[in-house]
């Protein structure tokens, strides 16, 4: 194999490196590592001194510049800082100013590692669903560094204790509305690939602010596991939920009746409409949906029941299961009829959590199988944190909704 020809610049740089190694009396790999550590310390200290020069408006020994600048701030010695690097810990001498206003950028005040910025970039990319190989390629292209699968896993694993602490954080005592749901993923377990449910709950508090209350990895949906989820909320401080909006979740009704017996359930009307129209002939769909609209858009529950009778007269011979499905689930479909339009718009659909789930699926689509429950929770937590950064406000009509809830749930409103 022939050695490639180096450029004059490369040859000059190599010569300087040889001179440096000879001057430093390098005799082993440990010596090289120590040299790198000293180089990093020197680079950082020079950068910090230059930054403080800019901050004060004069150099360390520029006494005339200091007098001319008329500034009231000045140098105030140095402090020592230990910095983690890929070559080991390095001690850096950090200059200080007398007023304590100096905010260095080369080495930030809270920074303890020069790999910190890269680690944050890796976490951000992982949160957006990039694969390990994509992350490796990106870091190599941008920073010229090689990172392995193991390195990416080690960095993202730091999130697990934070995610578990988040999962156990205290919650508010009362939530106006909670949207529960479950999404499913394939996870390796004891040498097999199994389908697992991730139970999710989004809550809207009495200030109208939306929050993800928790994400739990468990077995397929059941009343028992939903009871575990709801008891987890209770153990973390939740005393009452006014309304729970669901998509006919398996076992949820029984579970919430056991844990929060006063909570009203509203099943998603949009999902019911989709199910109702699933097997309807194209030529019938427009007329049938118009008759169904008379049911779900009725002014009150009695008007809705009358409209459902009319619907049955028109369509039962051809599609008998549609009206039957509405009647069988009427107790949970009809909850919203008692409320004004503003509250109805909030609870008639589970779009709040459906939209969140869509964003999670977008992030996790590159992973067909997760190696462990923890790896799944890790990715979902990072994705959740990225998604919820934009959840800063509340609904524009919340003051109206709050006033109405204060009437309907007067005895349950906290003082």
C-alpha positions as CSV (number, residue, x, y, z in Angstrom):
1,X,0.0,0.0,0.0
2,X,1.6,3.3,-1.0
3,X,1.5,6.3,1.3
4,X,-0.3,9.3,-0.1
5,X,1.6,12.4,-0.8
6,X,1.2,15.1,1.8
7,X,0.8,18.7,1.0
8,X,3.5,21.2,2.0
9,X,1.3,22.5,4.8
10,X,0.9,19.0,6.2
11,X,4.6,18.3,6.0
12,X,5.3,21.6,7.9
13,X,2.7,20.8,10.5
14,X,4.2,17.3,11.0
15,X,7.7,18.8,11.4
16,X,6.4,21.1,14.2
17,X,4.7,18.1,15.9
18,X,8.0,16.2,15.8
19,X,9.8,19.2,17.4
20,X,7.1,19.5,20.1
21,X,7.3,15.7,20.9
22,X,11.1,15.9,21.2
23,X,11.0,19.1,23.3
24,X,8.4,17.5,25.6
25,X,10.5,14.4,26.0
26,X,7.7,12.1,25.0
27,X,8.5,8.4,25.6
28,X,5.1,6.7,26.0
29,X,1.3,7.0,25.2
30,X,0.8,8.3,28.8
31,X,3.2,11.2,28.0
32,X,1.2,12.0,24.8
33,X,-2.0,12.0,26.8
34,X,-0.6,14.4,29.4
35,X,0.7,16.6,26.6
36,X,-2.8,16.8,25.1
37,X,-4.2,17.7,28.5
38,X,-1.7,20.5,28.9
39,X,-2.6,21.7,25.4
40,X,-6.3,21.8,26.2
41,X,-5.6,23.7,29.4
42,X,-3.4,26.2,27.6
43,X,-5.9,26.7,24.8
44,X,-8.8,27.2,27.4
45,X,-6.8,29.6,29.5
46,X,-5.6,31.7,26.6
47,X,-9.2,31.9,25.3
48,X,-10.5,32.9,28.7
49,X,-7.9,35.6,29.1
50,X,-8.7,37.0,25.7
51,X,-12.5,37.0,26.5
52,X,-11.8,38.9,29.7
53,X,-9.7,41.4,27.8
54,X,-12.7,42.1,25.5
55,X,-15.0,42.4,28.5
56,X,-12.8,44.9,30.4
57,X,-11.6,46.8,27.3
58,X,-7.9,46.3,28.1
59,X,-5.3,43.6,28.2
60,X,-3.7,42.1,31.3
61,X,-0.8,44.5,31.3
62,X,-2.3,47.3,29.4
63,X,-2.2,49.9,32.2
64,X,-2.5,52.8,29.9
65,X,-5.6,51.3,28.2
66,X,-7.1,50.7,31.6
67,X,-6.7,54.3,32.6
68,X,-8.1,55.5,29.2
69,X,-11.1,53.2,29.3
70,X,-12.3,54.7,32.6
71,X,-14.0,51.4,33.5
72,X,-14.8,50.6,37.1
73,X,-14.3,46.9,36.7
74,X,-10.9,45.1,36.9
75,X,-9.2,41.7,37.2
76,X,-9.5,39.8,40.5
77,X,-7.2,36.9,40.3
78,X,-8.1,33.4,39.2
79,X,-10.1,30.4,40.3
80,X,-9.3,26.7,39.6
81,X,-11.7,24.5,37.6
82,X,-11.6,20.8,36.9
83,X,-12.7,19.9,33.4
84,X,-13.5,16.4,32.1
85,X,-12.0,15.7,28.7
86,X,-11.5,12.6,26.5
87,X,-7.9,12.5,27.8
88,X,-8.8,12.7,31.5
89,X,-9.4,15.6,34.0
90,X,-7.8,18.9,33.3
91,X,-7.2,21.7,35.7
92,X,-7.9,25.1,34.1
93,X,-7.1,28.5,35.7
94,X,-10.2,30.8,35.1
95,X,-9.7,34.6,35.4
96,X,-12.2,36.5,37.5
97,X,-13.4,40.1,37.5
98,X,-14.0,42.2,40.6
99,X,-17.7,42.8,39.9
100,X,-18.4,39.1,39.1
101,X,-20.0,40.1,35.7
102,X,-17.7,38.1,33.5
103,X,-19.6,35.4,31.6
104,X,-17.1,33.4,29.6
105,X,-18.2,31.6,26.5
106,X,-15.1,29.4,25.8
107,X,-15.7,27.6,29.1
108,X,-19.1,28.5,30.5
109,X,-19.6,28.9,34.3
110,X,-21.6,25.7,34.8
111,X,-19.7,23.6,32.2
112,X,-17.8,20.7,33.6
113,X,-16.9,18.9,30.3
114,X,-15.7,20.0,26.9
115,X,-17.9,17.1,25.5
116,X,-21.0,18.7,27.1
117,X,-22.0,20.6,24.0
118,X,-21.7,17.4,21.8
119,X,-23.6,15.4,24.4
120,X,-26.4,17.9,24.2
121,X,-26.4,17.7,20.4
122,X,-26.6,13.9,20.6
123,X,-29.5,14.1,23.0
124,X,-31.3,16.6,20.8
125,X,-30.9,14.4,17.7
126,X,-32.0,11.3,19.6
127,X,-35.1,13.2,20.7
128,X,-36.0,13.9,17.1
129,X,-35.8,10.2,16.2
130,X,-32.5,10.1,14.4
131,X,-31.0,6.6,14.3
132,X,-27.6,5.9,16.0
133,X,-25.9,5.6,12.6
134,X,-27.4,9.0,11.5
135,X,-26.1,10.5,14.8
136,X,-22.6,9.1,14.2
137,X,-22.5,10.5,10.7
138,X,-23.8,13.9,11.8
139,X,-21.2,14.2,14.6
140,X,-18.4,13.1,12.3
141,X,-19.4,15.6,9.6
142,X,-19.9,18.6,11.9
143,X,-17.2,18.0,14.6
144,X,-14.9,15.6,12.9
145,X,-15.3,13.2,15.8
146,X,-16.0,9.5,15.8
147,X,-18.7,8.3,18.2
148,X,-19.7,4.7,18.5
149,X,-23.1,3.0,19.2
150,X,-21.8,2.4,22.7
151,X,-21.0,6.1,23.2
152,X,-24.5,7.2,22.0
153,X,-26.1,4.7,24.3
154,X,-23.9,5.8,27.2
155,X,-24.9,9.5,26.7
156,X,-28.6,8.8,26.2
157,X,-28.6,6.5,29.2
158,X,-27.9,9.5,31.4
159,X,-31.5,10.5,30.8
160,X,-33.0,7.4,32.4
161,X,-32.7,8.5,36.1
162,X,-34.0,12.0,35.0
163,X,-37.0,10.3,33.2
164,X,-37.8,8.2,36.2
165,X,-37.6,11.1,38.5
166,X,-40.0,13.0,36.1
167,X,-42.3,10.0,36.2
168,X,-42.5,10.3,40.0
169,X,-42.8,14.1,40.4
170,X,-45.7,15.5,42.4
171,X,-48.8,16.6,40.4
172,X,-51.6,19.1,41.1
173,X,-54.5,18.1,43.2
174,X,-57.2,18.8,40.6
175,X,-57.3,18.5,36.8
176,X,-60.2,19.8,34.8
177,X,-59.7,17.3,32.0
178,X,-57.4,14.3,31.5
179,X,-56.9,12.6,28.1
180,X,-55.6,9.0,28.6
181,X,-54.5,6.8,25.7
182,X,-52.1,4.0,24.8
183,X,-49.8,3.4,21.9
184,X,-48.1,0.2,21.1
185,X,-44.4,-0.8,20.4
186,X,-42.4,-4.0,19.9
187,X,-39.9,-4.6,22.6
188,X,-37.4,-7.5,23.1
189,X,-38.2,-9.5,26.3
190,X,-36.5,-12.7,27.4
191,X,-35.3,-13.4,23.9
192,X,-38.6,-12.8,22.2
193,X,-40.2,-9.8,20.6
194,X,-43.4,-8.8,22.4
195,X,-46.0,-6.1,21.8
196,X,-46.2,-3.6,24.7
197,X,-48.5,-0.7,25.5
198,X,-47.2,2.7,26.5
199,X,-49.9,4.2,28.7
200,X,-50.0,8.0,28.4
201,X,-52.0,10.7,30.3
202,X,-52.2,14.4,29.3
203,X,-53.9,16.7,31.8
204,X,-55.3,20.2,31.6
205,X,-55.1,21.9,35.0
206,X,-57.5,24.6,36.4
207,X,-55.2,27.3,34.9
208,X,-55.8,25.8,31.4
209,X,-52.2,24.6,31.0
210,X,-51.5,21.3,29.3
211,X,-49.0,18.8,30.7
212,X,-48.0,15.2,30.1
213,X,-48.7,13.6,33.5
214,X,-46.8,10.4,32.8
215,X,-45.9,7.6,30.4
216,X,-45.9,4.0,31.6
217,X,-44.5,1.0,29.7
218,X,-46.7,-2.1,30.4
219,X,-48.5,-5.1,29.1
220,X,-51.4,-4.8,26.6
221,X,-54.4,-2.6,27.7
222,X,-56.4,-3.9,30.6
223,X,-58.5,-2.6,33.5
224,X,-55.8,-3.7,35.9
225,X,-53.0,-1.7,34.2
226,X,-55.2,1.4,33.8
227,X,-55.9,1.1,37.6
228,X,-52.2,1.0,38.2
229,X,-51.8,4.2,36.0
230,X,-54.6,6.0,37.8
231,X,-53.4,4.9,41.3
232,X,-49.9,6.3,40.3
233,X,-51.6,9.7,39.6
234,X,-53.4,9.5,42.9
235,X,-50.2,8.6,44.8
236,X,-48.5,11.6,43.2
237,X,-51.1,14.0,44.6
238,X,-54.1,14.0,42.2
239,X,-57.3,14.0,44.3
240,X,-59.9,14.7,41.6
241,X,-60.4,14.7,37.8
242,X,-63.6,16.4,36.5
243,X,-63.7,14.8,33.0
244,X,-61.8,12.1,31.3
245,X,-61.9,12.0,27.5
246,X,-61.1,8.7,25.9
247,X,-61.3,6.6,22.8
248,X,-63.3,3.7,24.3
249,X,-60.1,2.4,25.9
250,X,-60.1,-1.3,27.0
251,X,-60.7,-1.5,30.8
252,X,-60.5,2.3,31.4
253,X,-64.1,2.9,32.5
254,X,-63.9,0.2,35.2
255,X,-60.5,1.5,36.4
256,X,-61.5,5.1,36.7
257,X,-64.7,4.3,38.5
258,X,-62.6,2.4,41.0
259,X,-60.0,5.1,41.5
260,X,-61.8,8.4,40.8
261,X,-65.5,7.5,41.1
262,X,-66.7,11.1,40.6
263,X,-65.0,11.5,37.2
264,X,-67.3,11.8,34.2
265,X,-66.2,10.0,31.0
266,X,-66.6,11.4,27.5
267,X,-65.9,9.1,24.6
268,X,-64.4,10.6,21.5
269,X,-67.2,11.5,19.0
270,X,-64.7,11.7,16.1
271,X,-63.6,8.1,16.6
272,X,-67.2,7.0,16.8
273,X,-68.0,8.8,13.5
274,X,-65.0,7.1,11.9
275,X,-66.2,3.7,13.1
276,X,-69.7,4.4,12.0
277,X,-68.7,5.3,8.5
278,X,-66.1,2.5,8.0
279,X,-68.3,0.1,6.0
280,X,-70.8,2.5,4.5
281,X,-71.3,2.5,0.8
282,X,-69.8,5.6,-1.0
283,X,-73.3,6.5,-2.4
284,X,-74.8,6.5,1.1
285,X,-72.1,8.2,3.0
286,X,-73.1,11.9,2.5
287,X,-76.8,11.3,3.5
288,X,-75.9,9.0,6.4
289,X,-73.3,11.4,7.9
290,X,-75.8,14.3,7.6
291,X,-78.3,12.2,9.7
292,X,-75.6,11.4,12.3
293,X,-74.7,15.1,12.5
294,X,-78.3,15.7,13.8
295,X,-77.4,13.3,16.6
296,X,-74.0,14.6,17.8
297,X,-74.7,18.3,17.1
298,X,-78.0,18.3,18.9
299,X,-78.7,21.1,21.4
300,X,-79.3,18.7,24.3
301,X,-79.4,15.0,25.1
302,X,-83.1,14.5,24.5
303,X,-82.9,16.1,21.0
304,X,-79.9,13.8,20.3
305,X,-81.9,10.7,21.3
306,X,-84.8,11.8,19.1
307,X,-82.4,12.3,16.2
308,X,-80.9,8.8,16.8
309,X,-84.4,7.3,16.6
310,X,-84.9,9.1,13.2
311,X,-81.5,7.8,12.1
312,X,-82.4,4.3,13.0
313,X,-85.7,4.5,11.0
314,X,-83.7,5.6,7.9
315,X,-80.7,3.3,8.1
316,X,-81.2,0.3,10.4
317,X,-82.3,-2.0,7.6
318,X,-79.1,-1.4,5.7
319,X,-76.6,-0.6,8.5
320,X,-78.2,-1.9,11.8
321,X,-74.9,-2.0,13.8
322,X,-74.4,1.8,13.6
323,X,-77.4,2.9,15.8
324,X,-76.8,-0.2,18.0
325,X,-73.2,1.0,18.7
326,X,-74.3,4.5,19.6
327,X,-77.0,3.2,22.0
328,X,-74.7,0.7,23.6
329,X,-72.1,3.4,24.4
330,X,-74.6,6.3,24.9
331,X,-73.8,6.8,28.6
332,X,-70.2,7.9,27.7
333,X,-71.1,9.6,24.3
334,X,-73.8,11.8,25.8
335,X,-71.8,13.4,28.7
336,X,-71.0,16.6,26.7
337,X,-74.6,17.5,26.0
338,X,-75.0,18.9,29.5
339,X,-72.3,21.5,28.9
340,X,-72.1,24.8,26.9
341,X,-70.3,25.0,23.6
342,X,-66.9,26.0,24.9
343,X,-66.7,23.0,27.2
344,X,-68.1,20.7,24.4
345,X,-65.4,21.8,22.0
346,X,-62.8,20.9,24.6
347,X,-64.0,17.4,25.4
348,X,-65.9,16.0,22.4
349,X,-62.6,14.8,20.8
350,X,-59.3,13.2,21.9
351,X,-57.3,15.3,19.4
352,X,-55.2,16.7,22.2
353,X,-53.6,13.3,22.9
354,X,-53.9,12.0,19.4
355,X,-51.8,14.9,18.1
356,X,-49.2,14.2,20.8
357,X,-49.1,10.5,19.9
358,X,-48.7,11.3,16.2
359,X,-45.6,13.3,17.1
360,X,-44.2,10.4,19.2
361,X,-44.8,8.0,16.3
362,X,-43.0,10.3,13.9
363,X,-39.9,10.2,16.2
364,X,-40.0,6.5,16.9
365,X,-40.8,5.3,13.3
366,X,-37.1,4.5,12.7
367,X,-37.2,1.9,15.5
368,X,-39.1,-1.3,14.6
369,X,-38.0,-3.0,17.8
370,X,-36.7,-1.6,21.1
371,X,-34.1,-3.7,22.9
372,X,-35.5,-3.0,26.4
373,X,-38.4,-1.1,28.2
374,X,-35.8,1.4,29.3
375,X,-34.6,2.2,25.8
376,X,-38.3,2.8,24.8
377,X,-38.9,5.0,27.8
378,X,-35.7,6.9,27.1
379,X,-36.6,7.8,23.6
380,X,-40.2,8.7,24.5
381,X,-39.1,10.9,27.3
382,X,-36.6,12.8,25.1
383,X,-39.3,13.2,22.4
384,X,-41.9,14.3,24.9
385,X,-39.5,17.0,26.3
386,X,-38.9,18.2,22.8
387,X,-42.6,18.3,21.9
388,X,-43.8,20.0,25.0
389,X,-41.3,22.9,24.8
390,X,-44.0,24.7,22.8
391,X,-46.7,24.1,25.4
392,X,-46.2,27.5,27.0
393,X,-49.7,29.0,26.9
394,X,-53.3,28.0,27.4
395,X,-56.5,28.0,25.4
396,X,-57.8,31.4,24.4
397,X,-61.3,30.6,25.7
398,X,-60.0,29.2,29.0
399,X,-61.5,32.0,31.2
400,X,-64.9,31.2,29.8
401,X,-64.4,27.4,30.3
402,X,-63.1,27.9,33.8
403,X,-66.1,30.0,34.8
404,X,-68.5,27.3,33.4
405,X,-66.6,24.5,35.2
406,X,-66.8,26.6,38.4
407,X,-70.6,26.3,38.1
408,X,-70.9,22.6,37.2
409,X,-68.2,21.5,39.7
410,X,-68.7,24.2,42.3
411,X,-68.5,21.8,45.3
412,X,-65.3,20.2,43.9
413,X,-63.4,23.4,43.0
414,X,-60.5,24.0,45.3
415,X,-60.7,27.2,47.3
